[in-house]
Amino acid sequence: MDDQGALLRELMAVFDQLPAGLREAINYAPEPLDPKALAVLCRKHGAANVLAMLELKLKRQAARRP
């Protein structure tokens, strides 16, 4: 997919399907997430694997909080 507009639409469609907690984590991450980089990761490793990685990081952060 070479069309940047198509890539952005695909990314937004996937983002809209994420669980609310995960969408919030992405939106309010301490470090900004680049949507294009996230899309590239999803294409390279599969969206399910990327989401699992994000969920794992969220669980680890929650476990570290007092």
PyMOL Python script that loads the backbone (N, CA, C, O; Angstrom):
from pymol import cmd

cmd.read_pdbstr("""\
ATOM      1  N   MET A   1       0.855  -1.167   0.000  1.00  0.00           N
ATOM      2  CA  MET A   1       0.000   0.000   0.000  1.00  0.00           C
ATOM      3  C   MET A   1       0.901   1.230   0.000  1.00  0.00           C
ATOM      4  O   MET A   1       1.527   1.538   1.014  1.00  0.00           O
ATOM      5  N   ASP A   2       0.972   1.918  -1.103  1.00  0.00           N
ATOM      6  CA  ASP A   2       1.840   3.073  -1.217  1.00  0.00           C
ATOM      7  C   ASP A   2       1.126   4.371  -0.879  1.00  0.00           C
ATOM      8  O   ASP A   2       1.781   5.366  -0.571  1.00  0.00           O
ATOM      9  N   ASP A   3      -0.163   4.385  -0.927  1.00  0.00           N
ATOM     10  CA  ASP A   3      -0.941   5.585  -0.682  1.00  0.00           C
ATOM     11  C   ASP A   3      -0.955   5.889   0.817  1.00  0.00           C
ATOM     12  O   ASP A   3      -1.474   5.102   1.609  1.00  0.00           O
ATOM     13  N   GLN A   4      -0.382   7.037   1.203  1.00  0.00           N
ATOM     14  CA  GLN A   4      -0.335   7.378   2.626  1.00  0.00           C
ATOM     15  C   GLN A   4      -1.727   7.557   3.212  1.00  0.00           C
ATOM     16  O   GLN A   4      -1.964   7.210   4.369  1.00  0.00           O
ATOM     17  N   GLY A   5      -2.645   8.092   2.425  1.00  0.00           N
ATOM     18  CA  GLY A   5      -4.017   8.260   2.904  1.00  0.00           C
ATOM     19  C   GLY A   5      -4.651   6.919   3.218  1.00  0.00           C
ATOM     20  O   GLY A   5      -5.363   6.785   4.214  1.00  0.00           O
ATOM     21  N   ALA A   6      -4.399   5.919   2.373  1.00  0.00           N
ATOM     22  CA  ALA A   6      -4.947   4.584   2.601  1.00  0.00           C
ATOM     23  C   ALA A   6      -4.342   3.968   3.860  1.00  0.00           C
ATOM     24  O   ALA A   6      -5.036   3.304   4.630  1.00  0.00           O
ATOM     25  N   LEU A   7      -3.057   4.190   4.062  1.00  0.00           N
ATOM     26  CA  LEU A   7      -2.385   3.673   5.260  1.00  0.00           C
ATOM     27  C   LEU A   7      -2.982   4.310   6.515  1.00  0.00           C
ATOM     28  O   LEU A   7      -3.237   3.627   7.507  1.00  0.00           O
ATOM     29  N   LEU A   8      -3.198   5.610   6.463  1.00  0.00           N
ATOM     30  CA  LEU A   8      -3.775   6.298   7.613  1.00  0.00           C
ATOM     31  C   LEU A   8      -5.197   5.817   7.889  1.00  0.00           C
ATOM     32  O   LEU A   8      -5.568   5.631   9.048  1.00  0.00           O
ATOM     33  N   ARG A   9      -5.993   5.614   6.849  1.00  0.00           N
ATOM     34  CA  ARG A   9      -7.361   5.108   7.039  1.00  0.00           C
ATOM     35  C   ARG A   9      -7.337   3.708   7.641  1.00  0.00           C
ATOM     36  O   ARG A   9      -8.142   3.392   8.516  1.00  0.00           O
ATOM     37  N   GLU A  10      -6.421   2.876   7.175  1.00  0.00           N
ATOM     38  CA  GLU A  10      -6.297   1.515   7.716  1.00  0.00           C
ATOM     39  C   GLU A  10      -5.897   1.562   9.186  1.00  0.00           C
ATOM     40  O   GLU A  10      -6.441   0.826  10.010  1.00  0.00           O
ATOM     41  N   LEU A  11      -4.948   2.426   9.506  1.00  0.00           N
ATOM     42  CA  LEU A  11      -4.498   2.562  10.884  1.00  0.00           C
ATOM     43  C   LEU A  11      -5.630   3.027  11.783  1.00  0.00           C
ATOM     44  O   LEU A  11      -5.814   2.490  12.876  1.00  0.00           O
ATOM     45  N   MET A  12      -6.385   4.011  11.341  1.00  0.00           N
ATOM     46  CA  MET A  12      -7.488   4.528  12.147  1.00  0.00           C
ATOM     47  C   MET A  12      -8.586   3.481  12.312  1.00  0.00           C
ATOM     48  O   MET A  12      -9.207   3.395  13.372  1.00  0.00           O
ATOM     49  N   ALA A  13      -8.827   2.687  11.274  1.00  0.00           N
ATOM     50  CA  ALA A  13      -9.838   1.626  11.372  1.00  0.00           C
ATOM     51  C   ALA A  13      -9.420   0.600  12.423  1.00  0.00           C
ATOM     52  O   ALA A  13     -10.246   0.140  13.211  1.00  0.00           O
ATOM     53  N   VAL A  14      -8.140   0.244  12.433  1.00  0.00           N
ATOM     54  CA  VAL A  14      -7.637  -0.719  13.411  1.00  0.00           C
ATOM     55  C   VAL A  14      -7.689  -0.102  14.810  1.00  0.00           C
ATOM     56  O   VAL A  14      -8.096  -0.759  15.769  1.00  0.00           O
ATOM     57  N   PHE A  15      -7.279   1.151  14.919  1.00  0.00           N
ATOM     58  CA  PHE A  15      -7.271   1.831  16.207  1.00  0.00           C
ATOM     59  C   PHE A  15      -8.674   1.892  16.809  1.00  0.00           C
ATOM     60  O   PHE A  15      -8.854   1.688  18.010  1.00  0.00           O
ATOM     61  N   ASP A  16      -9.655   2.173  15.971  1.00  0.00           N
ATOM     62  CA  ASP A  16     -11.036   2.269  16.450  1.00  0.00           C
ATOM     63  C   ASP A  16     -11.562   0.941  16.984  1.00  0.00           C
ATOM     64  O   ASP A  16     -12.511   0.924  17.767  1.00  0.00           O
ATOM     65  N   GLN A  17     -10.960  -0.163  16.572  1.00  0.00           N
ATOM     66  CA  GLN A  17     -11.413  -1.481  17.012  1.00  0.00           C
ATOM     67  C   GLN A  17     -10.722  -1.949  18.290  1.00  0.00           C
ATOM     68  O   GLN A  17     -11.084  -2.987  18.844  1.00  0.00           O
ATOM     69  N   LEU A  18      -9.738  -1.199  18.757  1.00  0.00           N
ATOM     70  CA  LEU A  18      -9.012  -1.583  19.963  1.00  0.00           C
ATOM     71  C   LEU A  18      -9.897  -1.427  21.192  1.00  0.00           C
ATOM     72  O   LEU A  18     -10.810  -0.601  21.202  1.00  0.00           O
ATOM     73  N   PRO A  19      -9.631  -2.212  22.219  1.00  0.00           N
ATOM     74  CA  PRO A  19     -10.353  -2.017  23.482  1.00  0.00           C
ATOM     75  C   PRO A  19     -10.101  -0.605  24.018  1.00  0.00           C
ATOM     76  O   PRO A  19      -9.033  -0.033  23.804  1.00  0.00           O
ATOM     77  N   ALA A  20     -11.078  -0.061  24.705  1.00  0.00           N
ATOM     78  CA  ALA A  20     -11.006   1.324  25.183  1.00  0.00           C
ATOM     79  C   ALA A  20      -9.749   1.582  26.025  1.00  0.00           C
ATOM     80  O   ALA A  20      -9.102   2.617  25.865  1.00  0.00           O
ATOM     81  N   GLY A  21      -9.410   0.673  26.896  1.00  0.00           N
ATOM     82  CA  GLY A  21      -8.227   0.852  27.737  1.00  0.00           C
ATOM     83  C   GLY A  21      -6.949   0.951  26.941  1.00  0.00           C
ATOM     84  O   GLY A  21      -6.056   1.733  27.269  1.00  0.00           O
ATOM     85  N   LEU A  22      -6.866   0.164  25.905  1.00  0.00           N
ATOM     86  CA  LEU A  22      -5.676   0.186  25.068  1.00  0.00           C
ATOM     87  C   LEU A  22      -5.613   1.470  24.248  1.00  0.00           C
ATOM     88  O   LEU A  22      -4.537   2.037  24.059  1.00  0.00           O
ATOM     89  N   ARG A  23      -6.761   1.926  23.764  1.00  0.00           N
ATOM     90  CA  ARG A  23      -6.791   3.200  23.029  1.00  0.00           C
ATOM     91  C   ARG A  23      -6.334   4.337  23.940  1.00  0.00           C
ATOM     92  O   ARG A  23      -5.569   5.205  23.520  1.00  0.00           O
ATOM     93  N   GLU A  24      -6.804   4.328  25.187  1.00  0.00           N
ATOM     94  CA  GLU A  24      -6.391   5.364  26.140  1.00  0.00           C
ATOM     95  C   GLU A  24      -4.898   5.288  26.419  1.00  0.00           C
ATOM     96  O   GLU A  24      -4.227   6.316  26.513  1.00  0.00           O
ATOM     97  N   ALA A  25      -4.382   4.078  26.553  1.00  0.00           N
ATOM     98  CA  ALA A  25      -2.954   3.911  26.823  1.00  0.00           C
ATOM     99  C   ALA A  25      -2.125   4.471  25.671  1.00  0.00           C
ATOM    100  O   ALA A  25      -1.089   5.098  25.892  1.00  0.00           O
ATOM    101  N   ILE A  26      -2.576   4.247  24.463  1.00  0.00           N
ATOM    102  CA  ILE A  26      -1.860   4.765  23.301  1.00  0.00           C
ATOM    103  C   ILE A  26      -1.982   6.286  23.256  1.00  0.00           C
ATOM    104  O   ILE A  26      -0.995   6.984  23.024  1.00  0.00           O
ATOM    105  N   ASN A  27      -3.172   6.790  23.473  1.00  0.00           N
ATOM    106  CA  ASN A  27      -3.392   8.238  23.411  1.00  0.00           C
ATOM    107  C   ASN A  27      -2.643   8.992  24.498  1.00  0.00           C
ATOM    108  O   ASN A  27      -2.159  10.101  24.268  1.00  0.00           O
ATOM    109  N   TYR A  28      -2.544   8.396  25.684  1.00  0.00           N
ATOM    110  CA  TYR A  28      -1.955   9.094  26.825  1.00  0.00           C
ATOM    111  C   TYR A  28      -0.624   8.484  27.250  1.00  0.00           C
ATOM    112  O   TYR A  28      -0.233   8.595  28.412  1.00  0.00           O
ATOM    113  N   ALA A  29       0.059   7.854  26.332  1.00  0.00           N
ATOM    114  CA  ALA A  29       1.355   7.245  26.634  1.00  0.00           C
ATOM    115  C   ALA A  29       2.339   8.322  27.085  1.00  0.00           C
ATOM    116  O   ALA A  29       2.300   9.445  26.583  1.00  0.00           O
ATOM    117  N   PRO A  30       3.228   7.988  28.035  1.00  0.00           N
ATOM    118  CA  PRO A  30       4.199   8.981  28.494  1.00  0.00           C
ATOM    119  C   PRO A  30       5.113   9.442  27.357  1.00  0.00           C
ATOM    120  O   PRO A  30       5.578  10.582  27.346  1.00  0.00           O
ATOM    121  N   GLU A  31       5.358   8.561  26.423  1.00  0.00           N
ATOM    122  CA  GLU A  31       6.141   8.913  25.241  1.00  0.00           C
ATOM    123  C   GLU A  31       5.198   8.847  24.051  1.00  0.00           C
ATOM    124  O   GLU A  31       4.460   7.873  23.900  1.00  0.00           O
ATOM    125  N   PRO A  32       5.214   9.871  23.205  1.00  0.00           N
ATOM    126  CA  PRO A  32       4.298   9.866  22.060  1.00  0.00           C
ATOM    127  C   PRO A  32       4.563   8.683  21.133  1.00  0.00           C
ATOM    128  O   PRO A  32       5.712   8.334  20.859  1.00  0.00           O
ATOM    129  N   LEU A  33       3.493   8.083  20.662  1.00  0.00           N
ATOM    130  CA  LEU A  33       3.593   6.996  19.703  1.00  0.00           C
ATOM    131  C   LEU A  33       3.338   7.543  18.305  1.00  0.00           C
ATOM    132  O   LEU A  33       2.331   8.209  18.065  1.00  0.00           O
ATOM    133  N   ASP A  34       4.231   7.266  17.408  1.00  0.00           N
ATOM    134  CA  ASP A  34       4.084   7.707  16.033  1.00  0.00           C
ATOM    135  C   ASP A  34       3.144   6.735  15.321  1.00  0.00           C
ATOM    136  O   ASP A  34       3.454   5.548  15.221  1.00  0.00           O
ATOM    137  N   PRO A  35       1.996   7.216  14.821  1.00  0.00           N
ATOM    138  CA  PRO A  35       1.040   6.309  14.179  1.00  0.00           C
ATOM    139  C   PRO A  35       1.617   5.560  12.987  1.00  0.00           C
ATOM    140  O   PRO A  35       1.272   4.402  12.749  1.00  0.00           O
ATOM    141  N   LYS A  36       2.490   6.215  12.244  1.00  0.00           N
ATOM    142  CA  LYS A  36       3.085   5.540  11.081  1.00  0.00           C
ATOM    143  C   LYS A  36       4.030   4.435  11.525  1.00  0.00           C
ATOM    144  O   LYS A  36       4.056   3.355  10.935  1.00  0.00           O
ATOM    145  N   ALA A  37       4.806   4.711  12.567  1.00  0.00           N
ATOM    146  CA  ALA A  37       5.712   3.687  13.083  1.00  0.00           C
ATOM    147  C   ALA A  37       4.919   2.517  13.656  1.00  0.00           C
ATOM    148  O   ALA A  37       5.303   1.358  13.500  1.00  0.00           O
ATOM    149  N   LEU A  38       3.811   2.831  14.319  1.00  0.00           N
ATOM    150  CA  LEU A  38       2.953   1.777  14.854  1.00  0.00           C
ATOM    151  C   LEU A  38       2.379   0.923  13.730  1.00  0.00           C
ATOM    152  O   LEU A  38       2.306  -0.299  13.852  1.00  0.00           O
ATOM    153  N   ALA A  39       1.975   1.559  12.644  1.00  0.00           N
ATOM    154  CA  ALA A  39       1.447   0.819  11.496  1.00  0.00           C
ATOM    155  C   ALA A  39       2.513  -0.077  10.884  1.00  0.00           C
ATOM    156  O   ALA A  39       2.232  -1.213  10.500  1.00  0.00           O
ATOM    157  N   VAL A  40       3.740   0.434  10.793  1.00  0.00           N
ATOM    158  CA  VAL A  40       4.836  -0.370  10.244  1.00  0.00           C
ATOM    159  C   VAL A  40       5.094  -1.584  11.132  1.00  0.00           C
ATOM    160  O   VAL A  40       5.294  -2.693  10.635  1.00  0.00           O
ATOM    161  N   LEU A  41       5.089  -1.368  12.456  1.00  0.00           N
ATOM    162  CA  LEU A  41       5.272  -2.496  13.377  1.00  0.00           C
ATOM    163  C   LEU A  41       4.171  -3.535  13.196  1.00  0.00           C
ATOM    164  O   LEU A  41       4.432  -4.738  13.200  1.00  0.00           O
ATOM    165  N   CYS A  42       2.935  -3.059  13.037  1.00  0.00           N
ATOM    166  CA  CYS A  42       1.811  -3.976  12.855  1.00  0.00           C
ATOM    167  C   CYS A  42       1.963  -4.790  11.583  1.00  0.00           C
ATOM    168  O   CYS A  42       1.655  -5.981  11.559  1.00  0.00           O
ATOM    169  N   ARG A  43       2.430  -4.155  10.545  1.00  0.00           N
ATOM    170  CA  ARG A  43       2.629  -4.883   9.280  1.00  0.00           C
ATOM    171  C   ARG A  43       3.777  -5.874   9.381  1.00  0.00           C
ATOM    172  O   ARG A  43       3.705  -6.976   8.836  1.00  0.00           O
ATOM    173  N   LYS A  44       4.829  -5.482  10.075  1.00  0.00           N
ATOM    174  CA  LYS A  44       6.019  -6.328  10.166  1.00  0.00           C
ATOM    175  C   LYS A  44       5.798  -7.527  11.087  1.00  0.00           C
ATOM    176  O   LYS A  44       6.181  -8.650  10.759  1.00  0.00           O
ATOM    177  N   HIS A  45       5.175  -7.278  12.242  1.00  0.00           N
ATOM    178  CA  HIS A  45       5.047  -8.325  13.257  1.00  0.00           C
ATOM    179  C   HIS A  45       3.629  -8.846  13.436  1.00  0.00           C
ATOM    180  O   HIS A  45       3.405  -9.805  14.174  1.00  0.00           O
ATOM    181  N   GLY A  46       2.679  -8.221  12.770  1.00  0.00           N
ATOM    182  CA  GLY A  46       1.278  -8.594  12.940  1.00  0.00           C
ATOM    183  C   GLY A  46       0.653  -7.758  14.035  1.00  0.00           C
ATOM    184  O   GLY A  46       1.238  -7.574  15.102  1.00  0.00           O
ATOM    185  N   ALA A  47      -0.522  -7.259  13.768  1.00  0.00           N
ATOM    186  CA  ALA A  47      -1.189  -6.366  14.722  1.00  0.00           C
ATOM    187  C   ALA A  47      -1.424  -7.052  16.061  1.00  0.00           C
ATOM    188  O   ALA A  47      -1.280  -6.425  17.110  1.00  0.00           O
ATOM    189  N   ALA A  48      -1.781  -8.318  16.038  1.00  0.00           N
ATOM    190  CA  ALA A  48      -2.052  -9.032  17.297  1.00  0.00           C
ATOM    191  C   ALA A  48      -0.806  -9.083  18.174  1.00  0.00           C
ATOM    192  O   ALA A  48      -0.900  -8.921  19.391  1.00  0.00           O
ATOM    193  N   ASN A  49       0.356  -9.305  17.572  1.00  0.00           N
ATOM    194  CA  ASN A  49       1.604  -9.346  18.345  1.00  0.00           C
ATOM    195  C   ASN A  49       1.949  -7.979  18.917  1.00  0.00           C
ATOM    196  O   ASN A  49       2.402  -7.873  20.057  1.00  0.00           O
ATOM    197  N   VAL A  50       1.735  -6.937  18.127  1.00  0.00           N
ATOM    198  CA  VAL A  50       2.021  -5.581  18.609  1.00  0.00           C
ATOM    199  C   VAL A  50       1.076  -5.232  19.760  1.00  0.00           C
ATOM    200  O   VAL A  50       1.505  -4.670  20.767  1.00  0.00           O
ATOM    201  N   LEU A  51      -0.193  -5.561  19.614  1.00  0.00           N
ATOM    202  CA  LEU A  51      -1.152  -5.291  20.689  1.00  0.00           C
ATOM    203  C   LEU A  51      -0.800  -6.075  21.943  1.00  0.00           C
ATOM    204  O   LEU A  51      -0.904  -5.547  23.050  1.00  0.00           O
ATOM    205  N   ALA A  52      -0.387  -7.317  21.788  1.00  0.00           N
ATOM    206  CA  ALA A  52       0.012  -8.131  22.948  1.00  0.00           C
ATOM    207  C   ALA A  52       1.207  -7.491  23.649  1.00  0.00           C
ATOM    208  O   ALA A  52       1.267  -7.472  24.879  1.00  0.00           O
ATOM    209  N   MET A  53       2.153  -6.972  22.880  1.00  0.00           N
ATOM    210  CA  MET A  53       3.321  -6.311  23.457  1.00  0.00           C
ATOM    211  C   MET A  53       2.894  -5.063  24.242  1.00  0.00           C
ATOM    212  O   MET A  53       3.379  -4.829  25.349  1.00  0.00           O
ATOM    213  N   LEU A  54       1.986  -4.262  23.667  1.00  0.00           N
ATOM    214  CA  LEU A  54       1.510  -3.070  24.354  1.00  0.00           C
ATOM    215  C   LEU A  54       0.779  -3.434  25.645  1.00  0.00           C
ATOM    216  O   LEU A  54       0.967  -2.785  26.674  1.00  0.00           O
ATOM    217  N   GLU A  55      -0.051  -4.469  25.589  1.00  0.00           N
ATOM    218  CA  GLU A  55      -0.772  -4.903  26.778  1.00  0.00           C
ATOM    219  C   GLU A  55       0.190  -5.400  27.854  1.00  0.00           C
ATOM    220  O   GLU A  55      -0.012  -5.135  29.039  1.00  0.00           O
ATOM    221  N   LEU A  56       1.231  -6.118  27.447  1.00  0.00           N
ATOM    222  CA  LEU A  56       2.228  -6.602  28.398  1.00  0.00           C
ATOM    223  C   LEU A  56       2.943  -5.430  29.071  1.00  0.00           C
ATOM    224  O   LEU A  56       3.164  -5.444  30.281  1.00  0.00           O
ATOM    225  N   LYS A  57       3.300  -4.421  28.285  1.00  0.00           N
ATOM    226  CA  LYS A  57       3.952  -3.245  28.863  1.00  0.00           C
ATOM    227  C   LYS A  57       3.028  -2.535  29.844  1.00  0.00           C
ATOM    228  O   LYS A  57       3.474  -2.068  30.892  1.00  0.00           O
ATOM    229  N   LEU A  58       1.746  -2.452  29.511  1.00  0.00           N
ATOM    230  CA  LEU A  58       0.787  -1.819  30.429  1.00  0.00           C
ATOM    231  C   LEU A  58       0.696  -2.600  31.741  1.00  0.00           C
ATOM    232  O   LEU A  58       0.666  -2.003  32.818  1.00  0.00           O
ATOM    233  N   LYS A  59       0.652  -3.915  31.657  1.00  0.00           N
ATOM    234  CA  LYS A  59       0.581  -4.739  32.867  1.00  0.00           C
ATOM    235  C   LYS A  59       1.828  -4.561  33.725  1.00  0.00           C
ATOM    236  O   LYS A  59       1.741  -4.486  34.951  1.00  0.00           O
ATOM    237  N   ARG A  60       2.983  -4.494  33.077  1.00  0.00           N
ATOM    238  CA  ARG A  60       4.241  -4.311  33.819  1.00  0.00           C
ATOM    239  C   ARG A  60       4.261  -2.943  34.511  1.00  0.00           C
ATOM    240  O   ARG A  60       4.695  -2.828  35.658  1.00  0.00           O
ATOM    241  N   GLN A  61       3.786  -1.908  33.805  1.00  0.00           N
ATOM    242  CA  GLN A  61       3.735  -0.576  34.402  1.00  0.00           C
ATOM    243  C   GLN A  61       2.786  -0.563  35.597  1.00  0.00           C
ATOM    244  O   GLN A  61       3.091   0.035  36.629  1.00  0.00           O
ATOM    245  N   ALA A  62       1.654  -1.212  35.463  1.00  0.00           N
ATOM    246  CA  ALA A  62       0.683  -1.259  36.547  1.00  0.00           C
ATOM    247  C   ALA A  62       1.242  -2.010  37.749  1.00  0.00           C
ATOM    248  O   ALA A  62       0.977  -1.636  38.892  1.00  0.00           O
ATOM    249  N   ALA A  63       2.004  -3.053  37.506  1.00  0.00           N
ATOM    250  CA  ALA A  63       2.591  -3.841  38.594  1.00  0.00           C
ATOM    251  C   ALA A  63       3.679  -3.066  39.342  1.00  0.00           C
ATOM    252  O   ALA A  63       3.899  -3.299  40.530  1.00  0.00           O
ATOM    253  N   ARG A  64       4.349  -2.159  38.660  1.00  0.00           N
ATOM    254  CA  ARG A  64       5.410  -1.372  39.294  1.00  0.00           C
ATOM    255  C   ARG A  64       4.872  -0.228  40.142  1.00  0.00           C
ATOM    256  O   ARG A  64       5.574   0.283  41.013  1.00  0.00           O
ATOM    257  N   ARG A  65       3.639   0.172  39.894  1.00  0.00           N
ATOM    258  CA  ARG A  65       3.065   1.279  40.662  1.00  0.00           C
ATOM    259  C   ARG A  65       2.779   0.825  42.085  1.00  0.00           C
ATOM    260  O   ARG A  65       2.301  -0.288  42.303  1.00  0.00           O
ATOM    261  N   PRO A  66       3.076   1.693  43.060  1.00  0.00           N
ATOM    262  CA  PRO A  66       2.850   1.307  44.463  1.00  0.00           C
ATOM    263  C   PRO A  66       1.394   1.196  44.808  1.00  0.00           C
ATOM    264  O   PRO A  66       1.052   0.881  45.948  1.00  0.00           O
TER     265      PRO A  66
END
""", "prot")
cmd.dss("prot")
cmd.show_as("cartoon", "prot")
cmd.util.cbc("prot")
cmd.orient("prot")
